[in-house]
């Protein structure tokens, strides 16, 4: 809660200062992202991979993306787990500090989009704190919240699979965070239009 | 390279022109793709929009390409998954010439021209594909065949062979008219017109049309000696010139000429003489345009030499029907034209078989039964036909029957290739049961009509909607007489037909909701064929037989005729006639939309107004039902 006190006299890394300076302007860019994590506890679990796409002017830019596997040797070692699957993946691999650095540079001041995005933001924030940075400043939108607003349902959460089903999205195998992010991006475009968000 | 780009490259690689590229190349393209989501009925680009910096590939959903003439929309093409459209920016600098609109919620890949251009330059196959697509008018089904689909031109849409309803089609006209000034001399202009084989020249001042000189002016003013050869245009031109908008239809051009008593119309940018000249329409253009009508289609059918040609012609009929419906031409007129053309196709199919098998050994008649027998076939439905041959000596019977069975098999196979599916119940002349001698057919009708309950399995009421397709009229009349004779005082038969007509399930539930299908694959859809159209068709047939109406097989016309004959119930009949048209239109629209027989209506896609309209059209059925009950005391079978 009093995180900012701890940080008050701390010198932030350079990339973080650049990041903060980007918020002087409002962004027209959206970044859809999703993380794959080792568990559900933001304090003790770590991010294993990130997938993300940019949406500009209602179009998903396939090339404007960021995806990475995070090499979490220490976490696996401490918990006595194997990390083979991470090593086998063809995706780009970065250490957690490198990945956070690149990710923060990638998102800039964009509005973040995710599915149950609070959790993803929490995970990123904890990783940032480990690097001596502050918390994310970006605005964040949650497609589940958007959908519930659209249909006026308050007492139920919808999984990504359920939303895909509802909007008849072609089923993909969805075995990587990028594929999840792409699905979220399509859902976001549909919801955005239906909710009349400019 | 990222995971999604890889997936998209995988998707693209099976469709032309992308199938000519390596996966590596496709990955580069996929990385630069932008993905769009289009809501239902959202416009991606429309006529005269500035060109986008990309072209499009449909990922999922359907995109309709259309043009607008006389403020009417004409559908040119439907793009499905994998189809490429919007190639115009590749080749032309001016604006889009058609509208692209999503027919349902769709996902579209936008491929930047800048990314794709190098691959076009380096790969002749890709270039050829694009050039071909741009140069040909894909909407002509003849060429569609060669281009094995998957692309949609968006260039010129004024097509010579375009078989549209005559009066609503757009015109091909001279788009680079001769232009002169008021100071030009008659002799020079006469030379110019002769050289260019043109019958007119527009006189412009500052690019704006102020007059016109035509053949007639030259004849009546110069050749008569009224003016010398050196006279200027100013003196002999007719002014003001009649101007019209671009994209004018044949009908409107004709009206303008008649109204203004002229033979030439000047096309300008906004249709007034205060804008730039774009072209010139002459009477001759109208004559040429009129050659593209259903009559020509029938002529071509008569000349077709194989099933493939017939298939192309049948596709042009579909086009004609589709365009006519878009133009709101009354459905009863469309039925007439379509059934004539269908008939011609069936006839040609029989002829082709005869050409192949040699002359028939006996006289015969080929009859359509069912929907084509009623002249109500717009969508490609299954075939229903019977064959009757004259009686022959017993020792020849076997050979004769074998010949006609062969004829039946050959013809139904041809028709299957054309696109008419085989009848699932085997109601076809290729079936031994429905290909027999006049005596046998007489016996068949006698037994159906006099003892209807006994063999009711193979009695289908469609056998009473007969239409002559090919052969001896006398045999057809003979069988008609048999039916007529059997109708006299035959309460048992009417009882049977009446019960058959009433046995259909009600289209509305007890609570006045649509009675929708309860099981997959059509769950929650409304079976408009069985629940709404069939009862009307059966009812019309029943009464037509009862009042012995001959020569009118069409359900709509039958009801109209019944209203005259049985005037005390005319309201009911007229309501049914209207309801039939309304319901048919729903079915045809659904069928064209989904490219099937349109049997099931997806109620979710209807607007509230349409739903009301549909429900109202179901109301007269109840009246008809009551009428059947009171007219035929239905006891023996109920």
Interface residues (C-beta under 8 A of the other chain):
Chain A: X51 X53 X58 X59 X60 X61 X62 X63 X65 X67 X91 X168 X170 X172 X176 X178 X179 X182 X185 X186 X189 X190 X193 X194
Chain B: X2 X3 X4 X5 X7 X8 X30 X31 X32 X33 X34 X35 X36 X37 X39 X60 X105 X107 X110
